[in-house]
Amino acid sequence: MTSKNNSLATINELIAGSVGGAAQVLVGQPLDTVKTRAQIAPKGMFKGPMDIVSQTIRKEGFFALYKGMLSPLIGIAGVNSLLFASYGISKRIISPYPQLSLPETALAGSMAGAANAILASPVEMFKVRMQGQYGGASDKRLSAIASEMWKDWGFRKGIMRGYWVTVAREIPAYAGFYTAYEFSKRKFTAIYGSQLPIWALLASGSTGGIAYWLSCYPLDVIKSRIQLRPIPPTGTPVQYIAAEFKAILAESGMKGLFNGLSPSLLRSIPAAASTFAAFEITREYLAGITGV
């Protein structure tokens, strides 16, 4: 592929990734709110995922399930654009051939995940802090939270809080994500050919989404708690990640590392399915226009 074609392919991936990201947020935000509240709520506040849904709707209204959506809806276009473009570039770095082996796919996914953390970290931080408000009089708007984190803690400890644990989460997460997606997609392609039916793309995306969470979930719990804390963590990333890990074990045992896993897995099915379907359809449309 020529340099010009590589550039066009990257642009196509950036645009298609932003469309996929918007689809992901619109479909998955309610269960993401349930997941985050299961991770960060004070012990005993909720009895389980369904109680989170019930209390949230009763006390704050239905649209409270979309609390914090503005941050990912604005940011996810950039996040997913970066993710899918980084994955495409990583694949081209690893091999000149269009179809990578599954171990090569895992490596490309890891590289894309590491790059993705640059934008994912602040988006996640704002989202978590919005979802960690429970409808009280002191609840803040997104703009107030962003301003407060910048003024009180600055860029590194405020806006980018949780960056290194986000990197640690994204590397295994996207290795699993892309490997499972490509494995499923290739199985369907062997049966149906290169023009897959929409349901096959949705099923492949769902498989990737489930693999994402199974690959990284305890790190996601640690990330959410670090991002919600009133003061930034101290020490090296390894030290404060280990300290949060020990704190979770002391409070809730091993099960605390998996709080909110069930809504995450439920969310991953429609969210990842819609992401990949929107991405693939948009990319195919753009390929028809650009020829790449």
DRENLO-161351 format. One record per residue (C-alpha): residue number from 0; x, y, z. Coordinates in nm, 2 decimals, padded with zeros to 4 digits, always signed. Layout:
+-----+--------+--------+--------+
|   k |      x |      y |      z |
+-----+--------+--------+--------+
| NUM |      X |      Y |      Z |
...
+-----+--------+--------+--------+
END
This chain:
+-----+--------+--------+--------+
|   k |      x |      y |      z |
+-----+--------+--------+--------+
|   0 | +00.00 | +00.00 | +00.00 |
|   1 | +00.14 | +00.34 | -00.10 |
|   2 | +00.19 | +00.63 | +00.15 |
|   3 | -00.11 | +00.81 | +00.00 |
|   4 | -00.33 | +00.50 | +00.04 |
|   5 | -00.21 | +00.46 | +00.40 |
|   6 | -00.31 | +00.82 | +00.47 |
|   7 | -00.65 | +00.77 | +00.31 |
|   8 | -00.70 | +00.44 | +00.50 |
|   9 | -00.61 | +00.62 | +00.83 |
|  10 | -00.86 | +00.90 | +00.76 |
|  11 | -01.13 | +00.65 | +00.68 |
|  12 | -01.06 | +00.47 | +01.01 |
|  13 | -01.07 | +00.80 | +01.20 |
|  14 | -01.41 | +00.89 | +01.06 |
|  15 | -01.56 | +00.54 | +01.09 |
|  16 | -01.42 | +00.51 | +01.45 |
|  17 | -01.60 | +00.83 | +01.55 |
|  18 | -01.93 | +00.70 | +01.41 |
|  19 | -01.88 | +00.37 | +01.59 |
|  20 | -01.80 | +00.55 | +01.91 |
|  21 | -02.12 | +00.76 | +01.91 |
|  22 | -02.32 | +00.44 | +01.85 |
|  23 | -02.14 | +00.28 | +02.15 |
|  24 | -02.22 | +00.56 | +02.39 |
|  25 | -02.59 | +00.60 | +02.29 |
|  26 | -02.65 | +00.22 | +02.33 |
|  27 | -02.43 | +00.14 | +02.63 |
|  28 | -02.45 | +00.44 | +02.86 |
|  29 | -02.73 | +00.33 | +03.10 |
|  30 | -02.55 | +00.00 | +03.18 |
|  31 | -02.22 | +00.18 | +03.21 |
|  32 | -02.38 | +00.40 | +03.48 |
|  33 | -02.49 | +00.09 | +03.66 |
|  34 | -02.15 | -00.06 | +03.63 |
|  35 | -01.97 | +00.25 | +03.76 |
|  36 | -02.20 | +00.29 | +04.05 |
|  37 | -02.15 | -00.07 | +04.15 |
|  38 | -01.78 | -00.01 | +04.16 |
|  39 | -01.77 | +00.32 | +04.35 |
|  40 | -02.08 | +00.35 | +04.57 |
|  41 | -02.04 | +00.33 | +04.94 |
|  42 | -02.07 | -00.02 | +05.08 |
|  43 | -02.43 | -00.11 | +05.15 |
|  44 | -02.58 | +00.17 | +04.94 |
|  45 | -02.71 | -00.07 | +04.68 |
|  46 | -02.81 | -00.44 | +04.70 |
|  47 | -02.71 | -00.52 | +04.34 |
|  48 | -02.74 | -00.40 | +03.98 |
|  49 | -03.12 | -00.41 | +03.97 |
|  50 | -03.13 | -00.21 | +04.29 |
|  51 | -02.90 | +00.05 | +04.13 |
|  52 | -03.14 | +00.08 | +03.84 |
|  53 | -03.45 | +00.10 | +04.07 |
|  54 | -03.30 | +00.35 | +04.31 |
|  55 | -03.15 | +00.57 | +04.03 |
|  56 | -03.48 | +00.59 | +03.84 |
|  57 | -03.69 | +00.64 | +04.16 |
|  58 | -03.47 | +00.91 | +04.31 |
|  59 | -03.32 | +01.08 | +04.01 |
|  60 | -03.54 | +01.00 | +03.71 |
|  61 | -03.48 | +00.78 | +03.41 |
|  62 | -03.23 | +01.01 | +03.24 |
|  63 | -03.00 | +00.98 | +03.54 |
|  64 | -02.90 | +00.65 | +03.38 |
|  65 | -02.74 | +00.87 | +03.11 |
|  66 | -02.56 | +01.08 | +03.37 |
|  67 | -02.20 | +01.16 | +03.25 |
|  68 | -02.29 | +01.08 | +02.89 |
|  69 | -02.18 | +01.42 | +02.76 |
|  70 | -01.82 | +01.36 | +02.84 |
|  71 | -01.79 | +01.03 | +02.65 |
|  72 | -02.03 | +01.15 | +02.38 |
|  73 | -01.80 | +01.44 | +02.31 |
|  74 | -01.48 | +01.25 | +02.38 |
|  75 | -01.56 | +00.91 | +02.24 |
|  76 | -01.55 | +01.03 | +01.88 |
|  77 | -01.19 | +01.12 | +01.94 |
|  78 | -01.12 | +00.82 | +02.16 |
|  79 | -01.26 | +00.57 | +01.90 |
|  80 | -01.11 | +00.76 | +01.61 |
|  81 | -00.77 | +00.73 | +01.78 |
|  82 | -00.83 | +00.36 | +01.87 |
|  83 | -00.94 | +00.24 | +01.53 |
|  84 | -00.67 | +00.45 | +01.35 |
|  85 | -00.40 | +00.33 | +01.59 |
|  86 | -00.52 | -00.03 | +01.54 |
|  87 | -00.50 | +00.01 | +01.16 |
|  88 | -00.15 | +00.17 | +01.18 |
|  89 | -00.03 | -00.10 | +01.43 |
|  90 | -00.15 | -00.37 | +01.19 |
|  91 | +00.05 | -00.21 | +00.90 |
|  92 | +00.36 | -00.18 | +01.12 |
|  93 | +00.34 | -00.54 | +01.23 |
|  94 | +00.28 | -00.69 | +00.89 |
|  95 | +00.26 | -00.58 | +00.53 |
|  96 | -00.02 | -00.84 | +00.47 |
|  97 | -00.38 | -00.74 | +00.53 |
|  98 | -00.47 | -01.04 | +00.75 |
|  99 | -00.27 | -01.09 | +01.07 |
| 100 | -00.24 | -01.40 | +01.27 |
| 101 | -00.43 | -01.40 | +01.60 |
| 102 | -00.12 | -01.34 | +01.81 |
| 103 | -00.03 | -01.05 | +01.58 |
| 104 | -00.38 | -00.92 | +01.61 |
| 105 | -00.34 | -00.93 | +01.99 |
| 106 | -00.02 | -00.73 | +01.97 |
| 107 | -00.18 | -00.47 | +01.74 |
| 108 | -00.47 | -00.45 | +01.98 |
| 109 | -00.23 | -00.39 | +02.27 |
| 110 | -00.05 | -00.12 | +02.08 |
| 111 | -00.38 | +00.05 | +01.99 |
| 112 | -00.50 | +00.03 | +02.35 |
| 113 | -00.18 | +00.20 | +02.48 |
| 114 | -00.23 | +00.48 | +02.24 |
| 115 | -00.60 | +00.50 | +02.32 |
| 116 | -00.54 | +00.57 | +02.69 |
| 117 | -00.42 | +00.92 | +02.60 |
| 118 | -00.77 | +01.03 | +02.53 |
| 119 | -00.96 | +00.76 | +02.73 |
| 120 | -00.82 | +00.87 | +03.06 |
| 121 | -00.97 | +01.22 | +03.09 |
| 122 | -01.30 | +01.11 | +02.93 |
| 123 | -01.33 | +00.82 | +03.18 |
| 124 | -01.23 | +01.05 | +03.47 |
| 125 | -01.50 | +01.30 | +03.40 |
| 126 | -01.76 | +01.03 | +03.33 |
| 127 | -01.68 | +00.85 | +03.66 |
| 128 | -01.71 | +01.17 | +03.86 |
| 129 | -02.04 | +01.25 | +03.71 |
| 130 | -02.17 | +00.90 | +03.77 |
| 131 | -02.05 | +00.92 | +04.13 |
| 132 | -02.31 | +01.18 | +04.21 |
| 133 | -02.65 | +01.06 | +04.33 |
| 134 | -02.89 | +01.34 | +04.27 |
| 135 | -02.81 | +01.55 | +04.58 |
| 136 | -02.82 | +01.93 | +04.60 |
| 137 | -02.44 | +01.95 | +04.58 |
| 138 | -02.42 | +01.76 | +04.24 |
| 139 | -02.21 | +01.95 | +03.99 |
| 140 | -02.23 | +01.99 | +03.61 |
| 141 | -01.96 | +01.85 | +03.39 |
| 142 | -01.81 | +02.20 | +03.33 |
| 143 | -01.78 | +02.26 | +03.70 |
| 144 | -01.61 | +01.93 | +03.76 |
| 145 | -01.36 | +01.99 | +03.48 |
| 146 | -01.29 | +02.34 | +03.61 |
| 147 | -01.25 | +02.21 | +03.97 |
| 148 | -01.02 | +01.93 | +03.88 |
| 149 | -00.80 | +02.17 | +03.67 |
| 150 | -00.79 | +02.44 | +03.93 |
| 151 | -00.73 | +02.21 | +04.23 |
| 152 | -00.50 | +01.95 | +04.08 |
| 153 | -00.38 | +02.07 | +03.74 |
| 154 | -00.35 | +01.86 | +03.42 |
| 155 | -00.15 | +01.56 | +03.54 |
| 156 | -00.32 | +01.50 | +03.88 |
| 157 | -00.65 | +01.63 | +03.79 |
| 158 | -00.75 | +01.60 | +03.42 |
| 159 | -00.53 | +01.30 | +03.36 |
| 160 | -00.59 | +01.13 | +03.69 |
| 161 | -00.58 | +00.75 | +03.65 |
| 162 | -00.38 | +00.77 | +03.33 |
| 163 | -00.13 | +00.49 | +03.41 |
| 164 | -00.40 | +00.25 | +03.54 |
| 165 | -00.60 | +00.33 | +03.22 |
| 166 | -00.29 | +00.23 | +03.02 |
| 167 | -00.27 | -00.09 | +03.22 |
| 168 | -00.63 | -00.16 | +03.16 |
| 169 | -00.64 | -00.08 | +02.79 |
| 170 | -00.34 | -00.30 | +02.69 |
| 171 | -00.49 | -00.64 | +02.78 |
| 172 | -00.85 | -00.52 | +02.72 |
| 173 | -00.79 | -00.44 | +02.35 |
| 174 | -00.57 | -00.74 | +02.30 |
| 175 | -00.87 | -00.95 | +02.40 |
| 176 | -01.12 | -00.72 | +02.22 |
| 177 | -00.96 | -00.74 | +01.88 |
| 178 | -00.85 | -01.10 | +01.90 |
| 179 | -01.20 | -01.22 | +01.99 |
| 180 | -01.36 | -00.99 | +01.73 |
| 181 | -01.13 | -01.11 | +01.45 |
| 182 | -01.16 | -01.47 | +01.55 |
| 183 | -01.54 | -01.45 | +01.53 |
| 184 | -01.54 | -01.25 | +01.21 |
| 185 | -01.31 | -01.49 | +01.03 |
| 186 | -01.53 | -01.79 | +01.14 |
| 187 | -01.84 | -01.61 | +00.99 |
| 188 | -01.64 | -01.51 | +00.68 |
| 189 | -01.55 | -01.88 | +00.62 |
| 190 | -01.92 | -01.95 | +00.60 |
| 191 | -02.07 | -01.64 | +00.44 |
| 192 | -01.79 | -01.49 | +00.24 |
| 193 | -01.64 | -01.14 | +00.27 |
| 194 | -01.98 | -00.96 | +00.26 |
| 195 | -02.10 | -01.05 | +00.61 |
| 196 | -02.47 | -01.01 | +00.71 |
| 197 | -02.53 | -00.74 | +00.96 |
| 198 | -02.61 | -00.99 | +01.24 |
| 199 | -02.27 | -01.15 | +01.19 |
| 200 | -02.09 | -00.82 | +01.25 |
| 201 | -02.31 | -00.76 | +01.55 |
| 202 | -02.23 | -01.10 | +01.69 |
| 203 | -01.85 | -01.06 | +01.63 |
| 204 | -01.86 | -00.72 | +01.80 |
| 205 | -02.05 | -00.86 | +02.10 |
| 206 | -01.78 | -01.14 | +02.13 |
| 207 | -01.51 | -00.87 | +02.13 |
| 208 | -01.69 | -00.66 | +02.39 |
| 209 | -01.72 | -00.96 | +02.63 |
| 210 | -01.36 | -01.04 | +02.58 |
| 211 | -01.27 | -00.68 | +02.66 |
| 212 | -01.42 | -00.69 | +03.01 |
| 213 | -01.30 | -01.04 | +03.09 |
| 214 | -00.95 | -00.93 | +03.00 |
| 215 | -00.93 | -00.63 | +03.23 |
| 216 | -01.21 | -00.59 | +03.48 |
| 217 | -01.03 | -00.57 | +03.81 |
| 218 | -00.81 | -00.29 | +03.66 |
| 219 | -01.13 | -00.11 | +03.56 |
| 220 | -01.25 | -00.12 | +03.92 |
| 221 | -00.92 | +00.01 | +04.05 |
| 222 | -00.92 | +00.29 | +03.78 |
| 223 | -01.27 | +00.41 | +03.87 |
| 224 | -01.19 | +00.43 | +04.25 |
| 225 | -00.87 | +00.62 | +04.18 |
| 226 | -01.05 | +00.86 | +03.96 |
| 227 | -01.32 | +00.92 | +04.21 |
| 228 | -01.10 | +00.98 | +04.52 |
| 229 | -01.11 | +01.34 | +04.65 |
| 230 | -00.73 | +01.37 | +04.63 |
| 231 | -00.48 | +01.22 | +04.38 |
| 232 | -00.29 | +00.90 | +04.45 |
| 233 | +00.07 | +00.93 | +04.58 |
| 234 | +00.38 | +00.73 | +04.49 |
| 235 | +00.46 | +00.56 | +04.17 |
| 236 | +00.18 | +00.41 | +03.95 |
| 237 | +00.28 | +00.06 | +04.06 |
| 238 | +00.26 | +00.17 | +04.42 |
| 239 | -00.08 | +00.34 | +04.41 |
| 240 | -00.24 | +00.07 | +04.19 |
| 241 | -00.11 | -00.19 | +04.44 |
| 242 | -00.24 | +00.02 | +04.73 |
| 243 | -00.59 | +00.05 | +04.57 |
| 244 | -00.59 | -00.33 | +04.50 |
| 245 | -00.51 | -00.40 | +04.87 |
| 246 | -00.78 | -00.15 | +04.98 |
| 247 | -01.04 | -00.33 | +04.77 |
| 248 | -00.94 | -00.67 | +04.91 |
| 249 | -00.96 | -00.53 | +05.27 |
| 250 | -01.30 | -00.38 | +05.22 |
| 251 | -01.48 | -00.65 | +05.01 |
| 252 | -01.24 | -00.94 | +04.94 |
| 253 | -01.19 | -01.08 | +04.59 |
| 254 | -01.55 | -01.01 | +04.49 |
| 255 | -01.48 | -00.64 | +04.53 |
| 256 | -01.26 | -00.66 | +04.22 |
| 257 | -01.56 | -00.78 | +04.02 |
| 258 | -01.83 | -00.54 | +04.14 |
| 259 | -02.04 | -00.44 | +03.84 |
| 260 | -01.91 | -00.71 | +03.61 |
| 261 | -02.26 | -00.84 | +03.52 |
| 262 | -02.39 | -00.50 | +03.39 |
| 263 | -02.06 | -00.46 | +03.21 |
| 264 | -02.09 | -00.78 | +03.03 |
| 265 | -02.46 | -00.71 | +02.95 |
| 266 | -02.36 | -00.36 | +02.83 |
| 267 | -02.08 | -00.50 | +02.61 |
| 268 | -02.31 | -00.71 | +02.40 |
| 269 | -02.52 | -00.42 | +02.24 |
| 270 | -02.25 | -00.15 | +02.28 |
| 271 | -01.96 | -00.34 | +02.12 |
| 272 | -02.20 | -00.49 | +01.86 |
| 273 | -02.32 | -00.14 | +01.76 |
| 274 | -01.97 | +00.00 | +01.76 |
| 275 | -01.83 | -00.25 | +01.52 |
| 276 | -02.13 | -00.26 | +01.30 |
| 277 | -02.13 | +00.12 | +01.27 |
| 278 | -01.75 | +00.12 | +01.21 |
| 279 | -01.75 | -00.16 | +00.94 |
| 280 | -02.05 | -00.01 | +00.75 |
| 281 | -01.90 | +00.34 | +00.76 |
| 282 | -01.56 | +00.22 | +00.66 |
| 283 | -01.70 | +00.02 | +00.37 |
| 284 | -01.89 | +00.32 | +00.26 |
| 285 | -01.58 | +00.54 | +00.27 |
| 286 | -01.38 | +00.28 | +00.09 |
| 287 | -01.63 | +00.29 | -00.19 |
| 288 | -01.57 | +00.66 | -00.22 |
| 289 | -01.19 | +00.67 | -00.17 |
| 290 | -01.10 | +00.33 | -00.33 |
| 291 | -00.90 | +00.24 | -00.01 |
+-----+--------+--------+--------+
END
